[in-house]
Amino acid sequence: MRSTNISKQVKNTDGTLKTAVQIASQALDNKKGLDILVIPLSKNNGMADTLVIATGTSKTHVKTLADNVEKKLSKHGYTPHIEGMPANQWVLVDVGDIIVHIFMPDARELYNLEKLWGYDMQEDIAEEGLTG
């Protein structure tokens, strides 16, 4: 497995620092990705340290999101590998220790990676004090 230091910080044009997770998340947000979620994983899972999950509204939107993530990460010196094109139902952008999953809504619901990895969004929201 390729290893990428996801906590490596790279300088932005304005002099601030960002990690690969921040770059990928912002790239998704910039192209209006929906329900963007970052899930930290156990360091011993043998796959990745972090998953970033997002939803696109159409196959074209999913492709646009994946292309933007690849472009932004490449610009900062990462070497992303993309799987799932041209079908664009579920596109995976692999950057070593970070994996970005971009789904069509039906595919995201079907595969439900949040549940698979034991991520409870309600619990997370409650911890942040966002529920009444």
C-alpha positions as CSV (number, residue, x, y, z in Angstrom):
1,M,0.0,0.0,0.0
2,R,1.2,3.5,-0.8
3,S,1.7,5.7,2.1
4,T,1.0,9.4,2.1
5,N,1.5,11.5,5.2
6,I,-2.0,13.0,5.4
7,S,-1.0,15.2,8.3
8,K,1.8,16.7,6.1
9,Q,1.0,20.3,5.8
10,V,1.4,22.2,2.6
11,K,1.5,26.0,2.1
12,N,-1.4,27.7,0.5
13,T,-1.0,30.7,-1.7
14,D,-2.1,32.9,1.3
15,G,0.6,31.3,3.5
16,T,-1.7,29.1,5.6
17,L,-1.2,25.4,6.0
18,K,-3.5,22.6,5.0
19,T,-3.5,18.8,5.1
20,A,-4.7,16.4,2.4
21,V,-8.0,15.9,4.2
22,Q,-8.6,19.6,4.3
23,I,-7.6,20.0,0.6
24,A,-9.9,17.2,-0.4
25,S,-12.8,18.4,1.7
26,Q,-12.5,21.9,0.4
27,A,-12.3,20.7,-3.2
28,L,-15.6,18.8,-2.7
29,D,-17.2,21.8,-1.0
30,N,-16.0,24.2,-3.7
31,K,-17.9,22.1,-6.3
32,K,-21.0,21.9,-4.1
33,G,-20.5,18.3,-3.0
34,L,-23.3,17.2,-0.6
35,D,-23.1,15.7,2.9
36,I,-19.3,15.8,3.1
37,L,-18.2,13.6,6.0
38,V,-14.7,13.0,7.3
39,I,-14.3,9.7,9.2
40,P,-11.0,9.1,11.1
41,L,-10.2,5.4,11.1
42,S,-8.0,3.2,13.3
43,K,-4.4,3.4,12.5
44,N,-4.3,-0.4,12.5
45,N,-7.0,-1.1,9.9
46,G,-4.5,-1.8,7.1
47,M,-6.3,0.4,4.6
48,A,-6.4,4.1,5.4
49,D,-6.3,6.6,8.2
50,T,-9.2,8.7,7.0
51,L,-12.2,8.4,4.8
52,V,-13.8,11.4,3.2
53,I,-17.3,10.7,1.8
54,A,-19.5,13.0,-0.3
55,T,-22.5,12.8,-2.6
56,G,-23.0,14.2,-6.0
57,T,-26.3,15.1,-7.6
58,S,-25.6,13.5,-11.0
59,K,-23.0,11.4,-12.8
60,T,-21.6,14.5,-14.3
61,H,-21.4,16.1,-10.8
62,V,-19.7,13.1,-9.3
63,K,-17.1,13.2,-12.1
64,T,-16.6,17.0,-11.5
65,L,-16.1,16.4,-7.8
66,A,-13.6,13.6,-8.4
67,D,-11.7,15.7,-11.0
68,N,-11.5,18.7,-8.6
69,V,-10.2,16.6,-5.7
70,E,-7.6,15.1,-8.0
71,K,-6.6,18.5,-9.4
72,K,-6.3,20.2,-6.0
73,L,-4.4,17.3,-4.4
74,S,-2.0,17.0,-7.4
75,K,-1.4,20.7,-7.2
76,H,-0.1,20.3,-3.6
77,G,2.2,17.4,-4.5
78,Y,0.0,14.4,-3.8
79,T,-0.4,11.5,-6.3
80,P,-4.1,10.5,-6.3
81,H,-5.4,7.4,-8.1
82,I,-9.0,7.3,-9.3
83,E,-11.3,4.3,-9.6
84,G,-14.9,4.1,-10.8
85,M,-14.9,6.3,-13.9
86,P,-16.6,6.4,-16.3
87,A,-19.6,4.8,-14.6
88,N,-19.6,7.6,-11.9
89,Q,-22.0,5.8,-9.5
90,W,-19.2,5.5,-6.9
91,V,-15.8,7.1,-7.6
92,L,-12.9,6.5,-5.3
93,V,-9.9,8.8,-5.1
94,D,-7.0,7.0,-3.3
95,V,-4.2,9.1,-1.9
96,G,-2.6,6.4,0.2
97,D,-3.7,7.1,3.8
98,I,-6.8,9.1,2.8
99,I,-9.5,7.7,0.6
100,V,-12.2,9.9,-0.9
101,H,-15.5,8.2,-1.8
102,I,-17.9,10.2,-4.0
103,F,-21.3,8.6,-4.5
104,M,-24.5,9.1,-6.4
105,P,-27.3,9.3,-3.7
106,D,-28.7,5.8,-4.3
107,A,-25.2,4.3,-4.2
108,R,-24.3,6.1,-1.0
109,E,-27.5,4.8,0.7
110,L,-26.9,1.3,-0.6
111,Y,-23.2,0.9,0.5
112,N,-23.7,3.0,3.7
113,L,-20.0,3.3,4.5
114,E,-20.8,5.4,7.5
115,K,-22.5,2.4,9.1
116,L,-19.9,0.0,7.9
117,W,-17.2,1.9,9.6
118,G,-19.2,2.4,12.8
119,Y,-19.7,6.1,12.4
120,D,-22.9,7.4,14.1
121,M,-23.8,10.8,12.8
122,Q,-26.4,11.3,15.5
123,E,-23.9,10.7,18.2
124,D,-21.4,13.1,16.6
125,I,-24.1,15.8,16.3
126,A,-25.1,15.3,19.9
127,E,-21.4,15.6,21.0
128,E,-21.2,19.0,19.2
129,G,-24.3,20.2,21.0
130,L,-26.3,20.6,17.8
131,T,-29.4,18.6,18.9
132,G,-32.1,19.7,21.3
